[in-house]
């Protein structure tokens, strides 16, 4: 894209990067990481579908690949600073034909944040040894949303540090040591169990 095209969009040609490359990567990785969703739905999926629910990962992975291709197709011609924020603004308010994308992203964010908080509330209660009912879990979820919102508005430097900490914890815990331990030492079934529903629907 030329400087004239950027100026027509209201941008100059400089790219002010306030986060380092690794911090930016950590933020994107923790934002898109599927591990939280897997932990949240694991028991429900196993109880309702049995071990073959594992194969749904293939369909979800294909869907995510299509999302990535779509985002690349939309964003590649205009590589401007700010990513989805100027895109959402332009698509929602300045383009009637494609405005639905901004709205879909907005509702996806609201739904995802609420779902992750509600799914994570029982784990947070267990972490602190608290026995709560449904109202208590909702209160924990609201508190989690409030804390994460405060982190997001506190500035990029603190957010980058928190994202890097989360990325390192996830990499060490969920990606390497935990997975390897389960596959090597804690596996009690053969590979064929992934094809057995045990009478579940």
CORWOPE-V419938 format. One record per pair of residues at least 12 apart in sequence whose C-alpha atoms are under 6 Angstrom apart, sorted by the first residue. I is the first residue (numbers start at 1). J is the second residue. D is the distance in Angstrom with one decimal. If there is no record, write none. Layout:
i=I j=J d=D
i=I j=J d=D
//
This chain:
i=23 j=160 d=5.3
i=26 j=163 d=5.6
i=26 j=164 d=5.3
i=26 j=167 d=5.6
i=27 j=163 d=5.1
i=40 j=119 d=5.4
i=49 j=200 d=5.8
i=50 j=197 d=4.8
i=51 j=194 d=4.9
i=52 j=194 d=4.8
i=52 j=195 d=5.3
i=88 j=102 d=4.6
i=117 j=141 d=4.7
i=118 j=141 d=5.2
i=121 j=137 d=5.6
i=121 j=140 d=5.6
i=121 j=141 d=5.3
//
